Amino acid sequence: MPPPKKNLLVQVEEYLALALILPIATLVGYVIGYFLDRAFGTSFLKIVFLLLGVISGFVQVIRQLKQESRNAGQ
């Protein structure tokens, strides 16, 4: 028996979340680095945390895509 089709709103939510994960993770990493730079008087933590945000965003996107492919195969 084929799995039931998802509601349109559920599909929209999943794709919207997928599209927003990377930019939000990047922004959060940058903001954390910015405030740490201001607190410690440095200028490199923005870049470090920006890169950590980008990496974590990609990891989350890959996890989400793997989960979706597993759910589609069932």
C-alpha positions in Angstrom: 0.0 0.0 0.0 1.5 3.4 -1.0 2.1 5.9 1.8 -0.5 8.7 2.1 0.2 11.9 0.4 1.2 14.8 2.6 -1.0 17.8 3.0 0.0 20.8 0.8 0.7 23.0 3.9 2.9 20.3 5.4 4.9 20.2 2.2 5.2 24.0 2.1 6.4 24.0 5.7 9.1 21.4 5.0 10.5 23.2 1.9 10.3 26.6 3.6 12.2 25.2 6.6 14.8 23.7 4.3 15.3 27.0 2.4 15.7 29.0 5.7 18.0 26.7 7.6 21.2 27.8 5.8 20.8 31.6 5.9 19.5 31.6 9.5 22.4 29.4 10.7 24.9 31.7 8.9 23.3 34.8 10.4 23.3 33.3 13.9 26.9 32.4 13.6 27.8 35.9 12.4 25.9 37.6 15.2 27.5 35.4 17.9 30.9 36.2 16.4 30.1 39.9 16.2 29.1 40.2 19.9 32.1 38.1 21.0 34.4 40.4 18.9 32.9 43.4 20.7 33.2 41.8 24.1 36.8 40.7 23.7 38.1 43.5 21.4 39.1 41.2 18.6 38.2 41.2 14.9 38.5 37.6 13.8 35.7 35.8 15.7 33.1 37.1 13.3 34.7 35.1 10.5 35.2 32.0 12.7 31.6 31.9 13.8 30.4 32.8 10.4 32.1 29.7 9.0 30.8 27.6 11.9 27.3 28.9 11.0 27.7 28.0 7.4 29.0 24.5 8.2 26.2 23.9 10.7 23.7 25.1 8.2 25.0 22.6 5.5 25.0 19.8 8.1 21.3 20.5 9.0 20.3 20.7 5.3 22.0 17.4 4.6 20.3 15.8 7.6 16.9 17.1 6.6 17.4 15.8 3.0 18.5 12.4 4.2 15.4 12.2 6.5 13.1 13.2 3.6 14.6 10.6 1.3 14.2 7.9 3.9 10.6 8.9 4.5 9.9 9.0 0.7 11.3 5.5 0.3 9.0 4.0 2.9 
